[in-house]
Amino acid sequence: MFDKHFDEIQKYLKQKKGEDKVTELFHNGKTQWPMDKNRNLVMAQDTAVELGNPRDASLVFLIWINDPAKLQNGRITIVGPDLPKLSGKQASFGKILIVAGDDFNEDNSFDRYREMELLRYDIPLKGYMMRAVSQYQREWSRVSREALDNGFSFKVMGGALVDKFQELKYVSAVEVIFITSSRQDVLEVSQTADEAVKIIGAMNKMAADLSFDCDTCEYNDVCDDVSELRNMHSKLKKEKAADAC
């Protein structure tokens, strides 16, 4: 479903490597950073780094592929400076999660997406406050001075995400990409994000609205281009017809 978008992201990373903006880290084992599920509030006066402020660019999205061999499990790619080098600053922010799993198909993709979408916000790391607006693919977060002084970094944040996703039985590999280099570098992946999110929107509409009136659906051009969505549409339509009999 997202092979095209995966290829576009790889092309983007290759370009940024050529511009000497990329650092790669690898997460092995469990993240040891303390969690704070009860009250994880970072006030402005306690903030060391602010990412994705509404006045800056912010872009966050998730895609999945069926070929784990295309990913290096636990790889964390940073386009731009890591958090310690951003101390005292406010930066545009991009975050891309790529998941590889077993047999994503028209039968399970919607349910798996819902599970993964909830999971990617469930990282209550102490000293890290996140506010997300998923329908606009935006995320606004703050890192406290205390957390940064204690070694908080994208390796910690990315590792926590890898740990979370590997709790799912159907997930074989996870990579996380962070972008902080510039507003322009974040916006360069916006078209890829918009197309990926439109596919997810079509999938959500099919699962929630079983009218199957393709002529009036705002996602009909997406379904025409993505065979997996056409297969899902046909399957749900047959199930509805069978239920009506």
C-alpha positions as CSV (number, residue, x, y, z in Angstrom):
1,M,0.0,0.0,0.0
2,F,2.9,2.4,0.8
3,D,5.7,1.1,-1.4
4,K,5.7,4.3,-3.5
5,H,5.9,6.4,-0.3
6,F,8.7,4.3,1.1
7,D,10.7,4.8,-2.0
8,E,10.2,8.5,-1.9
9,I,11.4,8.7,1.7
10,Q,14.5,6.7,0.8
11,K,15.2,9.1,-2.0
12,Y,14.7,12.1,0.4
13,L,17.2,10.5,2.9
14,K,19.7,9.9,0.2
15,Q,19.5,13.5,-0.8
16,K,20.0,14.7,2.7
17,K,22.9,12.4,3.2
18,G,24.5,14.1,0.2
19,E,24.0,17.4,2.0
20,D,25.7,16.0,5.1
21,K,22.6,16.5,7.3
22,V,22.0,12.9,8.3
23,T,23.1,10.9,11.4
24,E,22.1,7.3,12.0
25,L,21.8,5.6,15.4
26,F,20.7,2.1,16.3
27,H,18.5,1.1,19.2
28,N,19.4,-2.3,20.8
29,G,17.6,-3.6,23.9
30,K,15.0,-1.8,26.0
31,T,14.9,2.0,26.6
32,Q,15.7,2.7,30.2
33,W,14.3,6.2,30.4
34,P,11.8,6.6,33.2
35,M,8.1,7.0,32.3
36,D,5.7,9.4,33.9
37,K,2.1,8.5,33.0
38,N,0.4,10.6,35.7
39,R,1.6,14.1,35.0
40,N,4.0,14.9,32.2
41,L,3.8,18.6,31.9
42,V,6.7,20.8,30.8
43,M,6.1,24.5,31.4
44,A,7.6,27.1,29.1
45,Q,10.0,28.3,31.7
46,D,11.4,24.7,32.2
47,T,11.7,24.0,28.4
48,A,15.1,23.3,26.9
49,V,13.8,22.5,23.4
50,E,10.5,23.1,21.7
51,L,9.6,21.1,18.5
52,G,6.9,21.7,16.1
53,N,5.5,24.9,17.6
54,P,2.3,26.1,15.7
55,R,4.5,28.9,14.3
56,D,6.9,26.4,12.8
57,A,6.6,23.4,10.4
58,S,5.4,20.2,11.9
59,L,4.8,16.9,10.1
60,V,4.3,13.4,11.6
61,F,3.0,10.3,9.8
62,L,3.2,6.5,9.8
63,I,3.5,4.0,6.9
64,W,3.9,0.2,6.7
65,I,5.4,-2.2,4.3
66,N,5.3,-6.0,3.9
67,D,9.1,-6.6,3.4
68,P,11.1,-6.5,6.7
69,A,14.3,-6.9,4.6
70,K,13.9,-3.3,3.5
71,L,14.4,-2.0,7.0
72,Q,17.1,-2.1,9.6
73,N,15.2,-2.8,12.8
74,G,15.9,-0.1,15.4
75,R,17.5,2.4,13.1
76,I,17.0,6.0,14.1
77,T,17.7,8.5,11.4
78,I,18.2,12.2,12.3
79,V,18.1,14.8,9.6
80,G,19.6,17.8,11.3
81,P,20.8,18.4,14.9
82,D,19.9,16.0,17.8
83,L,18.2,17.4,20.9
84,P,21.4,18.4,22.9
85,K,22.5,20.6,20.0
86,L,19.0,22.3,19.9
87,S,19.2,23.3,23.6
88,G,17.6,26.7,24.1
89,K,16.0,26.6,20.6
90,Q,12.6,26.2,18.9
91,A,12.7,24.0,15.8
92,S,10.5,22.8,13.0
93,F,9.9,19.1,13.4
94,G,9.3,16.0,11.3
95,K,8.8,12.5,12.5
96,I,8.2,9.5,10.2
97,L,7.6,5.9,11.5
98,I,8.1,3.0,9.1
99,V,6.9,-0.4,10.2
100,A,7.5,-3.7,8.4
101,G,5.3,-6.6,9.3
102,D,3.8,-9.9,8.2
103,D,1.0,-10.0,5.7
104,F,-0.6,-6.6,5.9
105,N,-3.6,-7.0,3.6
106,E,-7.2,-5.8,3.0
107,D,-8.5,-8.0,5.9
108,N,-6.3,-6.6,8.6
109,S,-4.8,-3.2,7.6
110,F,-7.5,-1.1,9.1
111,D,-7.5,-2.7,12.5
112,R,-3.7,-2.8,12.6
113,Y,-3.6,0.9,11.6
114,R,-5.9,1.9,14.4
115,E,-3.8,-0.1,16.9
116,M,-0.5,1.4,15.7
117,E,-1.9,4.9,15.6
118,L,-2.9,4.8,19.2
119,L,0.4,3.2,20.2
120,R,2.6,5.9,18.7
121,Y,1.3,8.4,21.2
122,D,1.8,6.1,24.1
123,I,5.3,7.1,25.1
124,P,5.0,9.1,28.3
125,L,8.7,9.7,28.7
126,K,9.6,11.8,31.8
127,G,10.5,15.3,30.8
128,Y,8.9,15.1,27.4
129,M,5.5,16.6,26.7
130,M,3.7,16.0,23.4
131,R,0.5,17.4,22.0
132,A,-0.7,15.9,18.7
133,V,-3.3,16.8,16.2
134,S,-3.4,13.6,14.1
135,Q,-5.8,14.8,11.5
136,Y,-3.4,17.5,10.5
137,Q,-0.3,15.3,10.9
138,R,1.1,17.7,13.4
139,E,3.0,17.3,16.7
140,W,4.0,19.9,19.2
141,S,6.4,18.8,21.9
142,R,8.7,20.2,24.6
143,V,11.8,18.7,26.3
144,S,12.6,19.9,29.8
145,R,16.0,21.2,30.8
146,E,16.2,18.5,33.4
147,A,15.6,15.7,30.9
148,L,18.2,17.2,28.5
149,D,20.8,17.5,31.3
150,N,20.1,13.8,32.1
151,G,20.8,12.7,28.5
152,F,17.5,12.8,26.8
153,S,17.9,12.5,23.0
154,F,16.3,11.3,19.8
155,K,17.9,7.9,20.5
156,V,15.8,7.7,23.7
157,M,12.6,8.9,22.0
158,G,13.1,6.7,18.9
159,G,14.1,3.7,21.0
160,A,10.9,4.1,23.1
161,L,8.8,4.0,19.8
162,V,10.7,1.0,18.6
163,D,10.0,-0.8,21.9
164,K,6.3,0.0,21.7
165,F,5.8,-1.2,18.2
166,Q,7.8,-4.4,18.8
167,E,5.2,-5.3,21.4
168,L,2.9,-6.0,18.4
169,K,3.1,-9.6,17.2
170,Y,2.8,-8.7,13.5
171,V,5.6,-6.1,13.6
172,S,9.0,-7.4,12.4
173,A,11.0,-4.2,12.1
174,V,10.7,-0.5,12.9
175,E,12.6,2.6,11.8
176,V,12.1,6.1,13.0
177,I,13.1,9.3,11.2
178,F,13.4,12.7,12.9
179,I,13.8,16.0,10.9
180,T,15.0,19.2,12.6
181,S,17.4,20.7,10.1
182,S,15.0,23.4,8.7
183,R,11.4,24.3,7.9
184,Q,12.1,23.5,4.3
185,D,13.5,20.1,5.0
186,V,10.3,19.2,6.9
187,L,8.1,20.5,4.2
188,E,9.9,18.6,1.5
189,V,8.2,15.4,2.7
190,S,4.8,17.0,3.0
191,Q,3.5,15.7,-0.4
192,T,4.5,12.2,0.5
193,A,2.8,12.6,3.9
194,D,-0.4,14.0,2.3
195,E,-0.7,11.1,-0.1
196,A,-0.1,8.5,2.6
197,V,-2.6,10.1,4.9
198,K,-5.2,10.3,2.0
199,I,-4.8,6.5,1.6
200,I,-5.4,6.0,5.3
201,G,-8.4,8.4,5.0
202,A,-9.9,6.3,2.3
203,M,-9.4,3.1,4.3
204,N,-11.0,4.7,7.3
205,K,-14.0,5.9,5.3
206,M,-14.5,2.4,3.8
207,A,-14.5,0.9,7.3
208,A,-16.8,3.5,8.8
209,D,-19.1,4.4,5.9
210,L,-20.4,1.4,4.0
211,S,-22.4,3.2,1.4
212,F,-19.8,2.4,-1.3
213,D,-21.0,5.3,-3.5
214,C,-17.7,5.7,-5.4
215,D,-19.0,8.5,-7.7
216,T,-19.4,10.9,-4.8
217,C,-16.5,9.7,-2.6
218,E,-13.7,12.2,-2.2
219,Y,-11.2,9.3,-2.2
220,N,-12.1,7.7,-5.5
221,D,-9.0,8.8,-7.2
222,V,-6.9,7.3,-4.4
223,C,-8.7,3.9,-4.7
224,D,-8.1,4.0,-8.5
225,D,-4.3,4.2,-7.9
226,V,-3.9,1.8,-5.0
227,S,-4.8,-1.8,-5.7
228,E,-5.0,-2.7,-2.0
229,L,-7.7,-0.2,-1.4
230,R,-9.7,-1.6,-4.4
231,N,-9.4,-5.1,-2.9
232,M,-10.5,-3.8,0.5
233,H,-13.5,-2.0,-1.1
234,S,-14.5,-5.2,-3.0
235,K,-14.2,-7.3,0.1
236,L,-16.3,-5.0,2.3
237,K,-18.9,-4.6,-0.4
238,K,-19.3,-8.4,-0.7
239,E,-19.5,-8.7,3.0
240,K,-22.3,-6.1,3.1
241,A,-24.2,-7.8,0.4
242,A,-23.9,-11.2,2.2
243,D,-25.1,-9.6,5.4
244,A,-28.2,-8.2,3.6
245,C,-29.2,-11.6,2.3
